[in-house]
Structure formats: C-alpha cells, structure tokens
Amino acid sequence: MSVNDKIVSDLVDNDISFVTTVPCKQLAGVIDAIDAHQDIMHVPSNKEDEGMGLCAGAFMGGKRSAIIMQNTAIGVTVNTLATLVQYYRMPLPMLISYRGELGEPVACQVEMAVHTKAILAQMNIPTYHFHHEDDVNELDKILKYTYMCNKPVAILTDASFWKGY
C-alpha cells in the first residue's frame, strides 16, 4: 500500500469524513487520493486558517475532520488554533508538509521551518515528525489520540518522507 493510500485508509478507518486541503506540491498525491475517495468530503481551502474554520464547522455539525497543509502558513493559524480549535476542545489532525529543511530548493520556505516546531510547542500542540515512509504506520494511533483527548495534533511530514522535493 502506498503512503497516500495508507493515509486515506487511516482517515476513513477513524471516521474522518471531512478533509480540507491547501495546495502543496509535496502533498499533491495524498490530496488527489482524498479527492478521489467516496467516503471523504474534500473541500479545498485558499488559506490554512480558512480550512480550520471549515473543519470547525464540520466538527460542530457532528463530523470528524482533518486539514492537510504546509508549515509555511502555521503562523497565520495561531489565532484560529487558540481561539477556536483549542478553546472549544476540537480534535483536529493536521497533516503538514514540513518545508524548509535540508535540501529545500525555495529559500523563503526556510525561515518558517526555523519557527514551526517552536510555535507548535508554545501552543502545547502534540507534534509528530514523519521522516521515513514507514513512519506512516503511526498515523492510526495519532488519529485515535487526537479524538480521545479532543486536541489538535500536528503531523509534520518532511521531504524525505515524501521522497524528495
């Protein structure tokens, strides 16, 4: 099973039926797989904080949701995470491409990578970092955890996980 198929399978197995995504070259394969799956309503977002608002609406409507996004906009989401997602104790799995590490070809991506983990730690958001393809085997447990404790959880996926830039 491919990484993309495993991610989608784990989402469906955990009753996640609403997923919003923000475009990213690294995440294109999993976004396509989500878009093609009949049991997931996929709504693309223009911005990460907008996507979190959509996930909050789905949550309030009784659906489990997830967001797939880049780390380069994590700063934009701080207010939404604190005043909406965390305040209302919404479980929100965030599958995040972790741009800006070694091998990054786009210089402007690097600066946010320096701050991503610190921002998530400051917000007390449990964070997992997938480096290797077999790290995806932890996703099911992470999804169960976020719904058990009603917290947002960040899953950072770097270029080596996705097999390069």
C-alpha positions in Angstrom: 0.0 0.0 0.0 1.4 3.4 -0.9 1.8 6.1 1.7 -1.0 8.1 0.2 -3.4 5.1 0.3 -2.4 4.4 3.9 -3.1 7.9 5.0 -6.5 7.8 3.3 -7.3 4.4 4.7 -6.4 5.5 8.3 -8.6 8.6 7.9 -11.6 6.6 6.8 -10.9 3.9 9.5 -11.1 6.7 12.1 -14.4 8.0 10.7 -12.9 11.2 9.3 -15.4 12.1 6.6 -14.4 15.8 6.0 -11.0 16.9 4.9 -9.9 20.3 3.7 -6.6 20.9 2.0 -4.4 23.8 1.0 -2.3 23.2 -2.2 1.2 21.9 -1.8 3.5 20.1 -4.3 4.6 17.6 -1.7 1.1 16.8 -0.6 -0.4 16.5 -4.2 -0.5 12.7 -4.2 -2.4 12.4 -0.9 -4.7 15.3 -1.9 -5.6 13.5 -5.1 -6.2 10.3 -3.2 -8.5 12.1 -0.7 -10.3 13.9 -3.5 -11.0 10.5 -5.2 -12.3 8.7 -2.1 -16.1 8.4 -2.0 -16.3 8.4 1.8 -14.5 11.7 2.3 -15.9 15.1 1.5 -13.0 17.1 0.3 -13.2 20.9 0.3 -10.1 22.7 -0.9 -9.2 25.9 1.0 -7.4 29.0 0.0 -5.7 29.5 3.3 -4.9 27.4 6.3 -6.9 29.4 8.8 -9.9 29.3 6.5 -9.5 25.5 6.4 -9.5 25.3 10.1 -12.8 27.2 10.2 -14.3 24.7 7.7 -13.1 21.9 10.0 -14.7 23.6 13.0 -18.0 23.8 11.1 -17.8 20.1 10.3 -17.0 19.3 13.9 -19.9 21.3 15.2 -22.1 19.5 12.6 -21.1 16.1 14.1 -18.4 15.2 11.6 -14.7 14.2 12.2 -12.4 16.4 10.1 -8.8 16.9 9.2 -6.7 19.5 7.5 -3.8 19.0 5.1 -1.5 22.0 4.8 2.1 23.4 4.6 4.0 24.5 7.6 4.9 27.8 6.0 1.5 29.2 7.0 1.5 27.9 10.6 2.0 31.5 11.8 -1.3 32.5 10.1 -3.2 29.9 12.0 -2.1 30.8 15.6 -5.2 32.8 16.4 -7.6 30.3 14.8 -5.9 27.4 16.7 -6.0 29.2 20.1 -9.4 31.0 19.9 -11.4 28.4 18.0 -9.8 24.9 17.9 -8.2 24.8 21.3 -10.8 26.9 23.1 -13.7 24.6 22.0 -11.5 21.5 22.5 -11.8 20.4 18.9 -9.8 17.4 17.8 -8.1 18.4 14.6 -5.4 16.2 12.9 -3.2 18.5 10.9 -1.1 16.6 8.3 1.6 19.2 7.5 4.3 19.2 4.8 7.4 20.4 6.6 9.1 22.6 4.1 12.4 24.4 4.6 14.7 21.7 5.9 17.9 20.4 4.3 17.6 20.1 0.5 14.8 22.8 0.3 15.1 24.5 -3.1 13.0 27.5 -2.2 14.8 30.0 0.1 11.6 31.6 1.6 10.4 28.3 2.9 13.5 28.0 5.2 12.5 30.8 7.7 9.2 29.3 8.7 10.8 25.9 9.3 13.0 27.5 11.9 9.9 28.6 13.8 7.3 25.8 13.1 8.2 23.4 16.0 8.6 26.2 18.5 5.2 27.7 17.6 3.5 24.3 18.0 5.3 23.6 21.3 4.4 27.1 22.6 0.8 26.3 21.8 1.1 22.9 23.6 0.1 21.0 20.4 1.4 17.5 20.3 3.7 17.2 17.3 5.0 14.1 15.5 7.6 14.2 12.7 7.5 11.7 9.9 10.9 11.3 8.3 10.7 7.8 6.8 7.9 6.1 4.8 7.2 3.5 7.5 6.5 6.4 10.0 3.0 6.4 8.4 2.3 3.3 10.4 2.0 5.6 13.5 -0.8 7.7 11.9 -3.7 5.4 13.1 -2.6 5.8 16.8 -2.1 9.5 16.4 -5.6 9.9 14.9 -7.1 7.9 17.8 -5.2 10.0 20.3 -6.5 13.3 18.9 -10.1 12.2 19.1 -9.6 10.6 22.6 -8.2 13.8 24.1 -10.0 16.4 21.9 -6.8 18.2 20.9 -5.3 19.4 17.7 -2.3 17.3 16.7 0.4 18.2 14.2 2.0 15.6 12.0 5.0 17.1 10.2 6.0 15.3 7.1 9.3 16.2 5.6 10.8 15.8 2.1 12.5 12.5 3.0 9.1 11.1 3.9 7.6 12.2 0.6 10.8 11.1 -1.3 12.2 14.5 -2.1 11.2 17.9 -3.3 
